[in-house]
Amino acid sequence: MTDFSKEQLIAYLQDELTLLREVSAKLPRTNALKMDIVIHEVALAALTSAPVVPDEMTEQVARMAVGFNRYLAAGYTDGWNACRAAMIATAPGKEG
């Protein structure tokens, strides 16, 4: 398997999208052509978007989601923040 850098893949997808859009402007847009454009757009978005880690949850905010039961809010907060911590711990480029 050949290895490509992320930058090479992005450049390739951008070039292909430009070509596909030029073709679609000149020819009838078939379902296959529309699908090719969508596939390239999704792949490009996946390569260029940064993962988003949500803000830390507080019990006050959690109560708006689960109601005013303090035990449910505490569990919701703990679970949310544990998931958030795992996202941060496994973030690309993080040393350790």
C-alpha positions in Angstrom: 0.0 0.0 0.0 1.3 3.4 -0.9 1.4 6.0 1.9 0.2 9.5 1.2 0.4 12.5 3.5 -2.8 14.2 4.7 -1.8 17.3 2.7 -1.4 15.2 -0.5 -4.8 13.6 0.0 -6.4 17.0 0.6 -4.8 18.5 -2.6 -5.9 15.4 -4.6 -9.5 15.7 -3.3 -9.6 19.4 -4.0 -8.4 18.9 -7.6 -10.9 16.1 -8.2 -13.7 18.2 -6.8 -12.8 21.0 -9.1 -12.8 18.7 -12.1 -16.1 17.0 -11.1 -17.8 20.4 -10.6 -16.6 21.5 -14.0 -17.9 18.4 -15.6 -21.2 18.7 -13.8 -21.6 22.3 -15.1 -21.3 21.1 -18.7 -23.1 17.7 -18.6 -26.4 16.5 -17.2 -26.0 15.7 -13.5 -26.5 12.0 -13.3 -26.9 10.2 -10.0 -23.4 8.8 -10.3 -21.9 12.2 -10.8 -23.8 13.6 -7.9 -22.7 10.7 -5.7 -19.0 11.2 -6.8 -19.2 14.9 -5.8 -20.8 14.1 -2.4 -18.2 11.3 -1.7 -15.3 13.7 -2.4 -16.9 16.5 -0.3 -17.4 14.1 2.6 -13.9 12.8 2.4 -12.4 16.3 2.2 -14.5 17.5 5.1 -13.3 14.5 7.2 -9.7 15.3 6.4 -10.0 19.1 7.1 -12.3 19.3 10.1 -10.9 19.3 13.6 -12.5 17.1 16.3 -14.5 19.0 18.8 -14.3 18.3 22.5 -17.3 19.6 24.4 -17.1 21.9 27.3 -16.9 20.5 30.8 -20.3 19.6 32.2 -21.5 21.2 35.5 -24.3 19.8 37.6 -26.3 23.0 37.1 -26.3 22.5 33.3 -26.9 18.7 33.7 -30.1 19.4 35.6 -31.5 21.2 32.6 -30.9 17.9 30.6 -32.1 15.3 33.2 -34.3 17.3 35.6 -33.7 18.4 39.1 -32.9 15.0 40.6 -29.4 15.6 42.0 -28.4 12.0 41.7 -29.2 11.8 38.0 -27.5 15.1 37.4 -24.4 13.9 39.2 -24.3 10.7 37.2 -24.9 12.6 34.0 -22.1 15.1 34.9 -19.6 12.3 35.8 -20.3 10.3 32.6 -20.1 13.4 30.4 -16.8 14.5 31.9 -15.3 11.0 31.8 -16.1 10.8 28.1 -14.7 14.3 27.6 -11.5 13.3 29.5 -11.1 10.2 27.2 -11.5 12.4 24.1 -8.8 14.7 25.4 -6.5 11.8 26.4 -6.7 10.2 22.9 -6.5 13.4 20.9 -4.1 13.3 18.0 -0.8 15.0 18.6 -1.1 14.5 22.4 2.1 13.3 23.9 2.1 10.6 26.5 
